[in-house]
Amino acid sequence: MRNNILICGGAGFIGSHYVRSIIKSNNNVINLDLLTYAASKKNLSEFEKNINYKFIKEDIGNKKKMDLIINKFKPNLIINFAAETHVDRSIDNPSTFVDTNILGVYSLLNSSLKYWKKIKNKKNFRFIQISTDEVYGSVNTGKSNELSLINPSSPYSASKASADHLIYSYFHTYNFPCMILRPSNNYGPYQFPEKLIPLIILRALEEKKLPVYGSGKNVRNWLYINDSIDAIKNISFKGKIGDVYNIGGKEELTNIQLVKSICSKLDKIKPRNNKKKYESLIYYVKDRPGHDLRYSLNSKKIFKKIKWNPKIKLDKGLEFTIKWYLENSDWWKSIRKFKYKGERLGTNK
Ligand SMILES: NC(=O)c1ccc[n+]([C@@H]2O[C@H](COP(=O)([O-])OP(=O)(O)OC[C@H]3O[C@@H](n4cnc5c(N)ncnc54)[C@H](O)[C@@H]3O)[C@@H](O)[C@H]2O)c1
């Protein structure tokens, strides 16, 4: 069946990978994105000639415009990746996080509900929200499953948790057909270099010091972008309405282990001119305020019910990612020049 898919936030990291993979299956796609600093038009250039694809620059919170777009396009799937996504920026300026991640989602949800109430084929429609593992907050022991307490600690995760609660309430109150997906830390090509993995790769290539927050002992669960997209696509069509799905990778490691692993891969792939190890660039900086010690997802539900499993091991995924940034310096050099130079954010000063 040919689907009409409205993708919100498809010019960012995960959204653009989703567009790339969904467009291959001959669906009609509208990619709607406000093009904030985190978006890149270069992420989209390869789709522009595709007749089944249209890009619209818009804010998910613009109710009038969203009503018009949704009523005209008649989507059977609305999937929302649009968000402010960087924890450090949420510490410096929470207001844009409230605007997009709470009020924007609220507005998008209302436009979607209004549309769904009008259509005949109600069963063929679904709304998917891309949430995050960070809504569970720090877990010192054990793992968070879909029924675990929501306990966010940063303005970013609190804004994402608020959206989850609103969406779930629309399922209970109006039977609105929605699902909430909670991926762990994604990484891979096209990720904006404020996030840990590309930040470290690019700073290392630029021979800059490699900052590690606090003791470096914070634990994260890493998921290669292709695995994440595979999971999202599978759940989009096979998932149960009203359900929440964790999407976790199988590898957890401390930030310092991760940074050292990137350094040793770079030593092999692109040795430094002075022959020193990249590890010698590592230094510890003051911790992020409110830094969650550990995220850990229990993803048994998606393994069992959707039969999805991550395929790319961190070792390989990091290699692919490093090589991509080496081969695509045009992409990140313009970001470096015009948007973000790699400086420390989120110090609460
Ligand atoms: N990257 C990760 O590791 C990760 C992990 C778990 C969950 N998530 C979630 O996945 C989603 C996508 O994350 P990402 O890493 O691709 O983010 P990103 O920052 O790379 O992209 C976000 C996109 O949303 C767009 N956007 C922002 N505000 C908007 C608005 N008001 N209206 C329309 N578009 C708007 C931006 O222009 C950008 O293209 C987010 O909801 C995020 O919370 C990300």
The ligand as an ORCA input file, in Angstrom:
! r2SCAN-3c Opt
* xyz 0 1
  N      19.822     11.922     18.572
  C      19.576     11.083     19.549
  O      20.483     10.407     20.039
  C      18.172     10.901     20.069
  C      17.952      9.886     21.012
  C      16.649      9.682     21.479
  C      15.625     10.469     21.005
  N      15.862     11.465     20.107
  C      14.716     12.246     19.622
  O      14.639     12.022     18.227
  C      14.156     13.200     17.561
  C      15.131     13.607     16.487
  O      16.407     13.855     17.075
  P      17.650     14.343     16.220
  O      18.857     13.921     16.925
  O      17.439     13.992     14.807
  O      17.481     15.918     16.380
  P      18.076     17.126     15.529
  O      18.325     18.205     16.511
  O      19.199     16.669     14.659
  O      16.872     17.530     14.563
  C      15.688     18.123     15.026
  C      14.964     18.692     13.809
  O      13.737     19.279     14.290
  C      13.555     20.515     13.599
  N      12.710     21.406     14.426
  C      13.024     21.959     15.625
  N      11.992     22.711     16.076
  C      11.005     22.610     15.138
  C       9.696     23.152     15.031
  N       9.188     23.941     15.986
  N       8.954     22.829     13.951
  C       9.463     22.030     12.962
  N      10.700     21.514     13.003
  C      11.464     21.790     14.077
  C      14.967     21.058     13.415
  O      15.030     22.050     12.401
  C      15.741     19.795     13.087
  O      15.753     19.541     11.707
  C      13.974     14.247     18.662
  O      12.626     14.290     19.009
  C      14.821     13.732     19.817
  O      14.279     14.146     21.041
  C      17.123     11.694     19.642
*
